Amino acid sequence: MLLLLVAGVAGGLTGSIAGLASLTTYPALLAVGLPPVTANVTNTVALVANSIGSVSGSRPELVGQRARIVRLGAAGLAGGIAGGVLLLLTPAGSFERIVPFLIALGSATILVERRPDVAVDRPHVDPHLLPLGVFVIGVYGGYFGAAAGVLMLALLLAALPETLPRCNGLKNVLMGGANAVAAILFVVVGRIDWTAALPLAAGLFLGGRVGPVVVRHSPARVLRVLIALGGLGLAVYLGVKAYG
C-alpha cells in the first residue's frame, strides 16, 4: 500500500504536469503482483482521482474556457467511450508498434513554440479540426493510454493561442473526462483490484492537486523541455519493448 501511495503521488505530479502518470503507476501495479490486464484497468480507474485533483488545482487556468471545455469535452467523452469499448473487444497489443512514434511526435511538437505575432492568426493546427483531434486522442486514451496527455497537450498548444499553463489545465479536464468514461466501463466488467486501486488513487489525487501549482510557478520553456524529454524517454522504452 505504501509503494502504491508513493507511486500514486509521483504519477499524479507527472500526470497533471506532463500527462505521464502511467510511467510510474502501471509498473508499480505490476510490481505488487497484478497481471497486466488487471493492472491496466485498475490503473485507468485509479487515474480518475488524478483527474479530480488536477482539475481542482487548475481552476485559475480554466477561467474563461467554459465554452471550449463544453465543445471539446464532448469530443473527448465520445472518444473515451469508443476507446474503452475497443479495449474490451480487442487486445491493446495491436497498438504497440505505432505508439512509440505517436508519443515521440507529440513530445517533439511540445518543443515548438509559436511567436506571439502568429499565435492567433496562423496556428500550427486548424482550430476547426481540434474537436476531431481531441476525439482521436480520447479513443487512444481509453484504448491504450500511454502518454495520451502528452499528445493532448501537444495538440492544444499547436491549435490554441494560449499559454502552457492554460493548455495544461484544459488538457487535465479533457483527459479526465475521456479517462472517466473508460473507467466506468471497466468497473462494470468487474476486473478492478480495489485493494490496489484505492491507495494508488489516494496518491494520484494528492499529486494531481499539486501539479498545476508547479506548472503555474515554473518557467514555461523549462517545462516544455522536461515534458518533451519525459515523453521521448517513454517512446524509446515502449519502442524497445515493442521491437526488441
Secondary structure, DSSP 8 states (H G I E B T S, - for coil): -HHHHHHHHHHHHHHHHHS-THHHHHHHHHHTT--HHHHHHHHHHHHHHHHHHHHHHTHHHHTT-HHHHHHHHHHHHHHHHHHHHHHHHS-GGGGTTTHHHHHHHHHHHHT----GGGTTTS-SS-GGGHHHHHHHHHHHHHHT-TTHHHHHHHHHHHHSS--HHHHHHHHHHHHHHHHHHHHHHHHHHT---HHHHHHHHHHHHHHHHHHHHHHHTS-HHHHHHHHHHHHHHHHHHHHHHHH-
